[in-house]
Amino acid sequence: MAKAKVFVTLKEGILDPQGQTVENALKNLGYNNVSNLRIGKYITLDIEGDNTKKELEEMSHKLLANPIIEDYQIEIEG
Amino acid sequence: MAKAKVFVTLKEGILDPQGQTVENALKNLGYNNVSNLRIGKYITLDIEGDNTKKELEEMSHKLLANPIIEDYQIEIEG
């Protein structure tokens, strides 16, 4: 059994209103040194089998991310 | 200017209905080898200054995460 992480991020150029709102809230708290804040998804899961990398690519493309507007990055640990 | 990442995850024992739904959807697609799927937030930002680690801890505790039900982990790159 392997532990896997999938990071899903909005592609560059896609607006991130949630990130912008959080960045503005941080500035209102006095953190004016923050910029370019963006919010993605951090998905962790356990996966069994011998073909985990390929399957995780498929899952990410089909369901975990929207490949039109999002990129994903997969990490598999032992 | 440093690039920082903040990973926000639900604490162990806190139910994750969104993660459960995605796990069920993967199983419906035939990926029965997946378990324990959980969805957190992956926040990226740029930050200036000399006190970034401490400030990111404060931001995470005050705003980025809800410390009652969520943990966070901070990574700062160069």
Backbone of each chain as nested JSON, in Angstrom:
{
  "chains": [
    {"id": "A", "residues": [
      {"number": 1, "name": "MET", "atoms": {"N": [0.843, -1.199, 0.0], "CA": [0.0, 0.0, 0.0], "C": [0.88, 1.251, 0.0]}},
      {"number": 2, "name": "ALA", "atoms": {"N": [0.584, 2.157, -0.892], "CA": [1.348, 3.405, -0.989], "C": [0.486, 4.572, -0.537]}},
      {"number": 3, "name": "LYS", "atoms": {"N": [1.159, 5.571, 0.001], "CA": [0.477, 6.83, 0.312], "C": [0.765, 7.792, -0.839]}},
      {"number": 4, "name": "ALA", "atoms": {"N": [-0.274, 8.448, -1.306], "CA": [-0.095, 9.361, -2.432], "C": [-0.668, 10.728, -2.086]}},
      {"number": 5, "name": "LYS", "atoms": {"N": [-0.095, 11.745, -2.735], "CA": [-0.587, 13.119, -2.605], "C": [-0.833, 13.651, -4.0]}},
      {"number": 6, "name": "VAL", "atoms": {"N": [-1.935, 14.347, -4.16], "CA": [-2.214, 15.015, -5.433], "C": [-2.445, 16.499, -5.127]}},
      {"number": 7, "name": "PHE", "atoms": {"N": [-1.657, 17.336, -5.77], "CA": [-1.784, 18.785, -5.618], "C": [-2.5, 19.312, -6.851]}},
      {"number": 8, "name": "VAL", "atoms": {"N": [-3.62, 19.95, -6.641], "CA": [-4.393, 20.493, -7.761], "C": [-4.348, 22.017, -7.662]}},
      {"number": 9, "name": "THR", "atoms": {"N": [-3.876, 22.655, -8.713], "CA": [-3.748, 24.117, -8.705], "C": [-4.423, 24.699, -9.939]}},
      {"number": 10, "name": "LEU", "atoms": {"N": [-4.924, 25.896, -9.793], "CA": [-5.455, 26.596, -10.96], "C": [-4.313, 26.934, -11.904]}},
      {"number": 11, "name": "LYS", "atoms": {"N": [-4.55, 26.789, -13.204], "CA": [-3.533, 27.168, -14.183], "C": [-3.238, 28.658, -14.079]}},
      {"number": 12, "name": "GLU", "atoms": {"N": [-2.019, 29.013, -14.47], "CA": [-1.663, 30.43, -14.524], "C": [-2.628, 31.167, -15.435]}},
      {"number": 13, "name": "GLY", "atoms": {"N": [-3.037, 32.331, -15.027], "CA": [-3.938, 33.123, -15.849], "C": [-5.397, 32.913, -15.508]}},
      {"number": 14, "name": "ILE", "atoms": {"N": [-5.698, 31.817, -14.784], "CA": [-7.081, 31.602, -14.348], "C": [-7.283, 32.391, -13.051]}},
      {"number": 15, "name": "LEU", "atoms": {"N": [-8.308, 33.193, -13.016], "CA": [-8.578, 34.003, -11.822], "C": [-8.901, 33.118, -10.635]}},
      {"number": 16, "name": "ASP", "atoms": {"N": [-8.473, 33.547, -9.439], "CA": [-8.725, 32.792, -8.212], "C": [-9.385, 33.721, -7.199]}},
      {"number": 17, "name": "PRO", "atoms": {"N": [-10.693, 33.901, -7.288], "CA": [-11.36, 34.858, -6.392], "C": [-11.248, 34.468, -4.919]}},
      {"number": 18, "name": "GLN", "atoms": {"N": [-11.225, 33.174, -4.635], "CA": [-11.074, 32.741, -3.235], "C": [-9.696, 33.156, -2.701]}},
      {"number": 19, "name": "GLY", "atoms": {"N": [-8.671, 32.924, -3.518], "CA": [-7.321, 33.33, -3.118], "C": [-7.22, 34.833, -2.958]}},
      {"number": 20, "name": "GLN", "atoms": {"N": [-7.842, 35.577, -3.863], "CA": [-7.786, 37.03, -3.787], "C": [-8.459, 37.533, -2.511]}},
      {"number": 21, "name": "THR", "atoms": {"N": [-9.563, 36.893, -2.166], "CA": [-10.279, 37.282, -0.943], "C": [-9.436, 37.031, 0.294]}},
      {"number": 22, "name": "VAL", "atoms": {"N": [-8.779, 35.881, 0.327], "CA": [-7.926, 35.562, 1.482], "C": [-6.742, 36.529, 1.532]}},
      {"number": 23, "name": "GLU", "atoms": {"N": [-6.163, 36.831, 0.373], "CA": [-5.039, 37.781, 0.35], "C": [-5.48, 39.148, 0.882]}},
      {"number": 24, "name": "ASN", "atoms": {"N": [-6.657, 39.598, 0.457], "CA": [-7.163, 40.884, 0.961], "C": [-7.395, 40.838, 2.467]}},
      {"number": 25, "name": "ALA", "atoms": {"N": [-7.897, 39.701, 2.951], "CA": [-8.136, 39.571, 4.396], "C": [-6.818, 39.622, 5.155]}},
      {"number": 26, "name": "LEU", "atoms": {"N": [-5.781, 38.994, 4.61], "CA": [-4.46, 39.06, 5.262], "C": [-3.954, 40.497, 5.29]}},
      {"number": 27, "name": "LYS", "atoms": {"N": [-4.171, 41.222, 4.194], "CA": [-3.723, 42.625, 4.16], "C": [-4.482, 43.445, 5.198]}},
      {"number": 28, "name": "ASN", "atoms": {"N": [-5.762, 43.158, 5.341], "CA": [-6.551, 43.868, 6.358], "C": [-6.055, 43.561, 7.773]}},
      {"number": 29, "name": "LEU", "atoms": {"N": [-5.44, 42.398, 7.943], "CA": [-4.85, 42.055, 9.248], "C": [-3.454, 42.663, 9.414]}},
      {"number": 30, "name": "GLY", "atoms": {"N": [-2.969, 43.348, 8.375], "CA": [-1.671, 44.02, 8.484], "C": [-0.539, 43.346, 7.732]}},
      {"number": 31, "name": "TYR", "atoms": {"N": [-0.811, 42.237, 7.091], "CA": [0.255, 41.525, 6.367], "C": [0.327, 42.042, 4.929]}},
      {"number": 32, "name": "ASN", "atoms": {"N": [0.908, 43.232, 4.79], "CA": [0.974, 43.85, 3.469], "C": [2.104, 43.284, 2.611]}},
      {"number": 33, "name": "ASN", "atoms": {"N": [2.878, 42.394, 3.196], "CA": [4.014, 41.815, 2.479], "C": [3.647, 40.54, 1.721]}},
      {"number": 34, "name": "VAL", "atoms": {"N": [2.361, 40.231, 1.611], "CA": [1.908, 39.016, 0.94], "C": [1.367, 39.367, -0.434]}},
      {"number": 35, "name": "SER", "atoms": {"N": [1.684, 38.539, -1.421], "CA": [1.124, 38.736, -2.76], "C": [0.955, 37.402, -3.462]}},
      {"number": 36, "name": "ASN", "atoms": {"N": [0.194, 37.438, -4.528], "CA": [0.081, 36.293, -5.433], "C": [-0.432, 35.036, -4.721]}},
      {"number": 37, "name": "LEU", "atoms": {"N": [-1.322, 35.217, -3.747], "CA": [-1.837, 34.073, -2.998], "C": [-2.856, 33.307, -3.839]}},
      {"number": 38, "name": "ARG", "atoms": {"N": [-2.671, 31.999, -3.916], "CA": [-3.602, 31.16, -4.67], "C": [-3.917, 29.917, -3.854]}},
      {"number": 39, "name": "ILE", "atoms": {"N": [-5.128, 29.426, -4.029], "CA": [-5.582, 28.292, -3.218], "C": [-5.909, 27.116, -4.122]}},
      {"number": 40, "name": "GLY", "atoms": {"N": [-5.233, 26.025, -3.861], "CA": [-5.504, 24.793, -4.585], "C": [-5.967, 23.709, -3.642]}},
      {"number": 41, "name": "LYS", "atoms": {"N": [-6.016, 22.49, -4.154], "CA": [-6.441, 21.359, -3.345], "C": [-5.249, 20.453, -3.056]}},
      {"number": 42, "name": "TYR", "atoms": {"N": [-5.275, 19.893, -1.856], "CA": [-4.219, 18.99, -1.41], "C": [-4.919, 17.683, -1.032]}},
      {"number": 43, "name": "ILE", "atoms": {"N": [-4.833, 16.708, -1.929], "CA": [-5.577, 15.46, -1.759], "C": [-4.606, 14.369, -1.324]}},
      {"number": 44, "name": "THR", "atoms": {"N": [-4.916, 13.692, -0.229], "CA": [-4.092, 12.564, 0.219], "C": [-4.942, 11.303, 0.16]}},
      {"number": 45, "name": "LEU", "atoms": {"N": [-4.309, 10.197, -0.204], "CA": [-5.036, 8.93, -0.265], "C": [-4.078, 7.761, -0.145]}},
      {"number": 46, "name": "ASP", "atoms": {"N": [-4.633, 6.613, 0.188], "CA": [-3.884, 5.359, 0.167], "C": [-4.297, 4.614, -1.092]}},
      {"number": 47, "name": "ILE", "atoms": {"N": [-3.326, 3.944, -1.716], "CA": [-3.636, 3.218, -2.947], "C": [-2.847, 1.915, -2.973]}},
      {"number": 48, "name": "GLU", "atoms": {"N": [-3.53, 0.849, -3.399], "CA": [-2.902, -0.472, -3.493], "C": [-2.656, -0.809, -4.951]}},
      {"number": 49, "name": "GLY", "atoms": {"N": [-1.71, -1.709, -5.192], "CA": [-1.492, -2.212, -6.545], "C": [-0.13, -1.846, -7.09]}},
      {"number": 50, "name": "ASP", "atoms": {"N": [0.119, -2.272, -8.319], "CA": [1.441, -2.127, -8.932], "C": [1.469, -1.032, -9.985]}},
      {"number": 51, "name": "ASN", "atoms": {"N": [0.331, -0.403, -10.22], "CA": [0.241, 0.511, -11.353], "C": [-0.227, 1.881, -10.87]}},
      {"number": 52, "name": "THR", "atoms": {"N": [0.231, 2.24, -9.657], "CA": [-0.367, 3.381, -8.972], "C": [-0.123, 4.7, -9.708]}},
      {"number": 53, "name": "LYS", "atoms": {"N": [1.07, 4.862, -10.265], "CA": [1.387, 6.139, -10.93], "C": [0.417, 6.39, -12.095]}},
      {"number": 54, "name": "LYS", "atoms": {"N": [0.256, 5.361, -12.931], "CA": [-0.626, 5.514, -14.089], "C": [-2.083, 5.722, -13.643]}},
      {"number": 55, "name": "GLU", "atoms": {"N": [-2.495, 4.949, -12.637], "CA": [-3.879, 5.096, -12.167], "C": [-4.121, 6.472, -11.562]}},
      {"number": 56, "name": "LEU", "atoms": {"N": [-3.151, 6.982, -10.815], "CA": [-3.327, 8.309, -10.227], "C": [-3.39, 9.384, -11.312]}},
      {"number": 57, "name": "GLU", "atoms": {"N": [-2.615, 9.215, -12.371], "CA": [-2.709, 10.14, -13.514], "C": [-4.13, 10.124, -14.088]}},
      {"number": 58, "name": "GLU", "atoms": {"N": [-4.662, 8.928, -14.275], "CA": [-6.023, 8.802, -14.817], "C": [-7.055, 9.446, -13.886]}},
      {"number": 59, "name": "MET", "atoms": {"N": [-6.94, 9.12, -12.595], "CA": [-7.907, 9.664, -11.619], "C": [-7.851, 11.181, -11.609]}},
      {"number": 60, "name": "SER", "atoms": {"N": [-6.632, 11.721, -11.662], "CA": [-6.478, 13.175, -11.608], "C": [-7.108, 13.812, -12.831]}},
      {"number": 61, "name": "HIS", "atoms": {"N": [-6.842, 13.198, -13.969], "CA": [-7.339, 13.771, -15.219], "C": [-8.862, 13.667, -15.32]}},
      {"number": 62, "name": "LYS", "atoms": {"N": [-9.396, 12.518, -14.843], "CA": [-10.839, 12.274, -14.995], "C": [-11.678, 12.951, -13.919]}},
      {"number": 63, "name": "LEU", "atoms": {"N": [-11.146, 13.004, -12.692], "CA": [-12.034, 13.366, -11.589], "C": [-11.451, 14.377, -10.605]}},
      {"number": 64, "name": "LEU", "atoms": {"N": [-10.181, 14.213, -10.234], "CA": [-9.658, 15.043, -9.14], "C": [-9.421, 16.479, -9.588]}},
      {"number": 65, "name": "ALA", "atoms": {"N": [-9.021, 16.648, -10.843], "CA": [-8.791, 17.995, -11.369], "C": [-9.668, 18.213, -12.595]}},
      {"number": 66, "name": "ASN", "atoms": {"N": [-9.875, 19.46, -12.904], "CA": [-10.519, 19.832, -14.174], "C": [-9.404, 20.301, -15.105]}},
      {"number": 67, "name": "PRO", "atoms": {"N": [-8.974, 19.44, -16.038], "CA": [-7.771, 19.772, -16.817], "C": [-7.913, 21.0, -17.71]}},
      {"number": 68, "name": "ILE", "atoms": {"N": [-9.119, 21.491, -17.877], "CA": [-9.289, 22.731, -18.657], "C": [-8.689, 23.921, -17.895]}},
      {"number": 69, "name": "ILE", "atoms": {"N": [-8.907, 23.932, -16.6], "CA": [-8.473, 25.112, -15.832], "C": [-7.479, 24.784, -14.719]}},
      {"number": 70, "name": "GLU", "atoms": {"N": [-7.213, 23.494, -14.504], "CA": [-6.349, 23.132, -13.377], "C": [-5.187, 22.238, -13.826]}},
      {"number": 71, "name": "ASP", "atoms": {"N": [-4.067, 22.399, -13.131], "CA": [-2.937, 21.48, -13.275], "C": [-2.91, 20.565, -12.054]}},
      {"number": 72, "name": "TYR", "atoms": {"N": [-2.232, 19.437, -12.195], "CA": [-2.06, 18.587, -11.016], "C": [-0.657, 18.02, -10.99]}},
      {"number": 73, "name": "GLN", "atoms": {"N": [-0.262, 17.674, -9.77], "CA": [1.06, 17.121, -9.55], "C": [0.889, 15.966, -8.562]}},
      {"number": 74, "name": "ILE", "atoms": {"N": [1.514, 14.849, -8.868], "CA": [1.315, 13.628, -8.075], "C": [2.615, 13.262, -7.369]}},
      {"number": 75, "name": "GLU", "atoms": {"N": [2.506, 12.919, -6.085], "CA": [3.663, 12.385, -5.354], "C": [3.249, 11.076, -4.715]}},
      {"number": 76, "name": "ILE", "atoms": {"N": [4.075, 10.054, -4.895], "CA": [3.793, 8.753, -4.285], "C": [4.928, 8.425, -3.322]}},
      {"number": 77, "name": "GLU", "atoms": {"N": [4.546, 8.051, -2.09], "CA": [5.552, 7.688, -1.082], "C": [5.511, 6.191, -0.866]}},
      {"number": 78, "name": "GLY", "atoms": {"N": [6.661, 5.609, -0.899], "CA": [6.883, 4.157, -0.621], "C": [5.624, 3.397, -0.684]}}
    ]},
    {"id": "B", "residues": [
      {"number": 1, "name": "MET", "atoms": {"N": [12.247, 38.264, -1.65], "CA": [10.896, 37.686, -1.724], "C": [10.993, 36.155, -1.694]}},
      {"number": 2, "name": "ALA", "atoms": {"N": [10.216, 35.553, -0.819], "CA": [10.21, 34.094, -0.712], "C": [8.884, 33.549, -1.222]}},
      {"number": 3, "name": "LYS", "atoms": {"N": [8.954, 32.343, -1.749], "CA": [7.721, 31.637, -2.111], "C": [7.393, 30.694, -0.964]}},
      {"number": 4, "name": "ALA", "atoms": {"N": [6.13, 30.69, -0.546], "CA": [5.735, 29.84, 0.575], "C": [4.544, 28.978, 0.179]}},
      {"number": 5, "name": "LYS", "atoms": {"N": [4.472, 27.834, 0.831], "CA": [3.334, 26.933, 0.652], "C": [2.769, 26.625, 2.03]}},
      {"number": 6, "name": "VAL", "atoms": {"N": [1.454, 26.637, 2.139], "CA": [0.798, 26.236, 3.377], "C": [-0.171, 25.099, 3.044]}},
      {"number": 7, "name": "PHE", "atoms": {"N": [0.013, 23.977, 3.703], "CA": [-0.858, 22.82, 3.524], "C": [-1.809, 22.768, 4.711]}},
      {"number": 8, "name": "VAL", "atoms": {"N": [-3.089, 22.826, 4.438], "CA": [-4.088, 22.801, 5.51], "C": [-4.854, 21.485, 5.399]}},
      {"number": 9, "name": "THR", "atoms": {"N": [-4.838, 20.709, 6.463], "CA": [-5.51, 19.4, 6.438], "C": [-6.446, 19.273, 7.633]}},
      {"number": 10, "name": "LEU", "atoms": {"N": [-7.505, 18.534, 7.438], "CA": [-8.391, 18.248, 8.572], "C": [-7.652, 17.363, 9.567]}},
      {"number": 11, "name": "LYS", "atoms": {"N": [-7.852, 17.632, 10.838], "CA": [-7.244, 16.784, 11.875], "C": [-7.778, 15.364, 11.767]}},
      {"number": 12, "name": "GLU", "atoms": {"N": [-6.972, 14.422, 12.208], "CA": [-7.425, 13.036, 12.258], "C": [-8.671, 12.936, 13.115]}},
      {"number": 13, "name": "GLY", "atoms": {"N": [-9.617, 12.17, 12.663], "CA": [-10.843, 11.988, 13.433], "C": [-11.951, 12.941, 13.025]}},
      {"number": 14, "name": "ILE", "atoms": {"N": [-11.588, 14.012, 12.321], "CA": [-12.619, 14.931, 11.809], "C": [-13.145, 14.357, 10.493]}},
      {"number": 15, "name": "LEU", "atoms": {"N": [-14.437, 14.207, 10.39], "CA": [-15.029, 13.656, 9.168], "C": [-14.759, 14.572, 7.974]}},
      {"number": 16, "name": "ASP", "atoms": {"N": [-14.573, 13.958, 6.809], "CA": [-14.324, 14.71, 5.582], "C": [-15.326, 14.255, 4.521]}},
      {"number": 17, "name": "PRO", "atoms": {"N": [-16.525, 14.808, 4.545], "CA": [-17.557, 14.349, 3.605], "C": [-17.176, 14.589, 2.143]}},
      {"number": 18, "name": "GLN", "atoms": {"N": [-16.461, 15.681, 1.868], "CA": [-16.036, 15.942, 0.488], "C": [-15.067, 14.842, 0.03]}},
      {"number": 19, "name": "GLY", "atoms": {"N": [-14.113, 14.515, 0.886], "CA": [-13.172, 13.443, 0.546], "C": [-13.875, 12.108, 0.381]}},
      {"number": 20, "name": "GLN", "atoms": {"N": [-14.844, 11.834, 1.241], "CA": [-15.579, 10.574, 1.143], "C": [-16.35, 10.482, -0.168]}},
      {"number": 21, "name": "THR", "atoms": {"N": [-16.93, 11.598, -0.559], "CA": [-17.68, 11.638, -1.823], "C": [-16.762, 11.379, -3.009]}},
      {"number": 22, "name": "VAL", "atoms": {"N": [-15.594, 12.015, -3.001], "CA": [-14.646, 11.813, -4.103], "C": [-14.152, 10.368, -4.11]}},
      {"number": 23, "name": "GLU", "atoms": {"N": [-13.889, 9.818, -2.917], "CA": [-13.453, 8.413, -2.855], "C": [-14.525, 7.481, -3.427]}},
      {"number": 24, "name": "ASN", "atoms": {"N": [-15.76, 7.733, -3.077], "CA": [-16.854, 6.91, -3.619], "C": [-16.951, 7.057, -5.137]}},
      {"number": 25, "name": "ALA", "atoms": {"N": [-16.754, 8.274, -5.639], "CA": [-16.816, 8.492, -7.085], "C": [-15.694, 7.727, -7.787]}},
      {"number": 26, "name": "LEU", "atoms": {"N": [-14.503, 7.721, -7.182], "CA": [-13.393, 6.948, -7.77], "C": [-13.735, 5.463, -7.795]}},
      {"number": 27, "name": "LYS", "atoms": {"N": [-14.354, 4.974, -6.713], "CA": [-14.729, 3.551, -6.676], "C": [-15.763, 3.25, -7.758]}},
      {"number": 28, "name": "ASN", "atoms": {"N": [-16.667, 4.175, -7.96], "CA": [-17.658, 3.981, -9.028], "C": [-17.009, 3.953, -10.41]}},
      {"number": 29, "name": "LEU", "atoms": {"N": [-15.864, 4.605, -10.543], "CA": [-15.12, 4.556, -11.809], "C": [-14.252, 3.296, -11.906]}},
      {"number": 30, "name": "GLY", "atoms": {"N": [-14.264, 2.466, -10.849], "CA": [-13.521, 1.216, -10.906], "C": [-12.237, 1.188, -10.094]}},
      {"number": 31, "name": "TYR", "atoms": {"N": [-11.914, 2.293, -9.442], "CA": [-10.674, 2.347, -8.655], "C": [-10.956, 1.883, -7.227]}},
      {"number": 32, "name": "ASN", "atoms": {"N": [-11.101, 0.56, -7.073], "CA": [-11.442, 0.023, -5.762], "C": [-10.233, -0.089, -4.841]}},
      {"number": 33, "name": "ASN", "atoms": {"N": [-9.07, 0.245, -5.37], "CA": [-7.831, 0.151, -4.592], "C": [-7.501, 1.433, -3.83]}},
      {"number": 34, "name": "VAL", "atoms": {"N": [-8.445, 2.355, -3.794], "CA": [-8.213, 3.64, -3.125], "C": [-8.922, 3.654, -1.776]}},
      {"number": 35, "name": "SER", "atoms": {"N": [-8.267, 4.201, -0.751], "CA": [-8.919, 4.335, 0.55], "C": [-8.383, 5.58, 1.257]}},
      {"number": 36, "name": "ASN", "atoms": {"N": [-9.093, 5.97, 2.272], "CA": [-8.611, 7.015, 3.19], "C": [-8.333, 8.345, 2.472]}},
      {"number": 37, "name": "LEU", "atoms": {"N": [-9.135, 8.643, 1.451], "CA": [-8.923, 9.88, 0.696], "C": [-9.421, 11.081, 1.494]}},
      {"number": 38, "name": "ARG", "atoms": {"N": [-8.579, 12.086, 1.605], "CA": [-8.955, 13.31, 2.317], "C": [-8.513, 14.522, 1.506]}},
      {"number": 39, "name": "ILE", "atoms": {"N": [-9.292, 15.571, 1.623], "CA": [-9.029, 16.762, 0.82], "C": [-8.718, 17.947, 1.724]}},
      {"number": 40, "name": "GLY", "atoms": {"N": [-7.564, 18.506, 1.5], "CA": [-7.164, 19.707, 2.234], "C": [-6.932, 20.851, 1.282]}},
      {"number": 41, "name": "LYS", "atoms": {"N": [-6.338, 21.91, 1.811], "CA": [-6.055, 23.088, 0.991], "C": [-4.556, 23.219, 0.771]}},
      {"number": 42, "name": "TYR", "atoms": {"N": [-4.209, 23.69, -0.398], "CA": [-2.812, 23.888, -0.785], "C": [-2.689, 25.353, -1.181]}},
      {"number": 43, "name": "ILE", "atoms": {"N": [-2.141, 26.142, -0.273], "CA": [-2.092, 27.594, -0.463], "C": [-0.666, 27.994, -0.833]}},
      {"number": 44, "name": "THR", "atoms": {"N": [-0.521, 28.714, -1.932], "CA": [0.797, 29.224, -2.319], "C": [0.755, 30.744, -2.286]}},
      {"number": 45, "name": "LEU", "atoms": {"N": [1.87, 31.34, -1.882], "CA": [1.918, 32.805, -1.829], "C": [3.358, 33.288, -1.882]}},
      {"number": 46, "name": "ASP", "atoms": {"N": [3.518, 34.546, -2.229], "CA": [4.815, 35.212, -2.154], "C": [4.801, 36.08, -0.901]}},
      {"number": 47, "name": "ILE", "atoms": {"N": [5.946, 36.143, -0.234], "CA": [6.009, 36.938, 0.997], "C": [7.369, 37.626, 1.078]}},
      {"number": 48, "name": "GLU", "atoms": {"N": [7.348, 38.881, 1.487], "CA": [8.58, 39.662, 1.633], "C": [8.887, 39.844, 3.119]}},
      {"number": 49, "name": "GLY", "atoms": {"N": [10.157, 40.102, 3.412], "CA": [10.54, 40.431, 4.777], "C": [11.465, 39.402, 5.387]}},
      {"number": 50, "name": "ASP", "atoms": {"N": [11.831, 39.656, 6.65], "CA": [12.838, 38.832, 7.312], "C": [12.237, 37.914, 8.358]}},
      {"number": 51, "name": "ASN", "atoms": {"N": [10.926, 37.999, 8.516], "CA": [10.309, 37.291, 9.632], "C": [9.198, 36.38, 9.102]}},
      {"number": 52, "name": "THR", "atoms": {"N": [9.46, 35.805, 7.909], "CA": [8.38, 35.143, 7.178], "C": [7.85, 33.912, 7.9]}},
      {"number": 53, "name": "LYS", "atoms": {"N": [8.73, 33.149, 8.512], "CA": [8.293, 31.902, 9.167], "C": [7.282, 32.221, 10.28]}},
      {"number": 54, "name": "LYS", "atoms": {"N": [7.649, 33.198, 11.123], "CA": [6.775, 33.557, 12.232], "C": [5.461, 34.158, 11.713]}},
      {"number": 55, "name": "GLU", "atoms": {"N": [5.561, 35.004, 10.704], "CA": [4.343, 35.617, 10.167], "C": [3.422, 34.571, 9.524]}},
      {"number": 56, "name": "LEU", "atoms": {"N": [4.022, 33.617, 8.819], "CA": [3.19, 32.578, 8.204], "C": [2.505, 31.716, 9.271]}},
      {"number": 57, "name": "GLU", "atoms": {"N": [3.194, 31.463, 10.386], "CA": [2.571, 30.738, 11.493], "C": [1.345, 31.506, 12.005]}},
      {"number": 58, "name": "GLU", "atoms": {"N": [1.526, 32.826, 12.178], "CA": [0.416, 33.663, 12.652], "C": [-0.749, 33.655, 11.662]}},
      {"number": 59, "name": "MET", "atoms": {"N": [-0.416, 33.861, 10.375], "CA": [-1.468, 33.894, 9.348], "C": [-2.232, 32.577, 9.309]}},
      {"number": 60, "name": "SER", "atoms": {"N": [-1.489, 31.487, 9.428], "CA": [-2.131, 30.168, 9.356], "C": [-3.067, 29.982, 10.537]}},
      {"number": 61, "name": "HIS", "atoms": {"N": [-2.575, 30.367, 11.702], "CA": [-3.359, 30.171, 12.92], "C": [-4.59, 31.069, 12.953]}},
      {"number": 62, "name": "LYS", "atoms": {"N": [-4.413, 32.311, 12.45], "CA": [-5.511, 33.296, 12.536], "C": [-6.528, 33.15, 11.422]}},
      {"number": 63, "name": "LEU", "atoms": {"N": [-6.043, 32.798, 10.21], "CA": [-6.928, 32.946, 9.057], "C": [-6.923, 31.77, 8.089]}},
      {"number": 64, "name": "LEU", "atoms": {"N": [-5.75, 31.232, 7.778], "CA": [-5.691, 30.244, 6.703], "C": [-6.279, 28.909, 7.146]}},
      {"number": 65, "name": "ALA", "atoms": {"N": [-6.089, 28.575, 8.405], "CA": [-6.631, 27.315, 8.931], "C": [-7.544, 27.607, 10.103]}},
      {"number": 66, "name": "ASN", "atoms": {"N": [-8.409, 26.667, 10.388], "CA": [-9.208, 26.714, 11.611], "C": [-8.578, 25.735, 12.596]}},
      {"number": 67, "name": "PRO", "atoms": {"N": [-7.806, 26.251, 13.564], "CA": [-7.006, 25.339, 14.396], "C": [-7.826, 24.382, 15.26]}},
      {"number": 68, "name": "ILE", "atoms": {"N": [-9.118, 24.618, 15.369], "CA": [-9.959, 23.67, 16.119], "C": [-10.048, 22.336, 15.376]}},
      {"number": 69, "name": "ILE", "atoms": {"N": [-10.179, 22.413, 14.066], "CA": [-10.398, 21.18, 13.299], "C": [-9.332, 20.914, 12.242]}},
      {"number": 70, "name": "GLU", "atoms": {"N": [-8.412, 21.861, 12.061], "CA": [-7.426, 21.689, 10.991], "C": [-5.997, 21.834, 11.511]}},
      {"number": 71, "name": "ASP", "atoms": {"N": [-5.1, 21.089, 10.874], "CA": [-3.663, 21.262, 11.073], "C": [-3.098, 22.005, 9.874]}},
      {"number": 72, "name": "TYR", "atoms": {"N": [-1.925, 22.609, 10.058], "CA": [-1.27, 23.22, 8.906], "C": [0.222, 22.954, 8.959]}},
      {"number": 73, "name": "GLN", "atoms": {"N": [0.796, 23.011, 7.765], "CA": [2.231, 22.771, 7.625], "C": [2.749, 23.821, 6.649]}},
      {"number": 74, "name": "ILE", "atoms": {"N": [3.865, 24.449, 7.001], "CA": [4.386, 25.57, 6.213], "C": [5.712, 25.179, 5.58]}},
      {"number": 75, "name": "GLU", "atoms": {"N": [5.864, 25.509, 4.306], "CA": [7.158, 25.333, 3.63], "C": [7.535, 26.646, 2.987]}},
      {"number": 76, "name": "ILE", "atoms": {"N": [8.778, 27.067, 3.218], "CA": [9.267, 28.314, 2.617], "C": [10.445, 27.97, 1.714]}},
      {"number": 77, "name": "GLU", "atoms": {"N": [10.367, 28.468, 0.481], "CA": [11.452, 28.23, -0.476], "C": [12.214, 29.525, -0.667]}},
      {"number": 78, "name": "GLY", "atoms": {"N": [13.492, 29.399, -0.592], "CA": [14.472, 30.494, -0.87], "C": [13.812, 31.826, -0.798]}}
    ]}
  ]
}
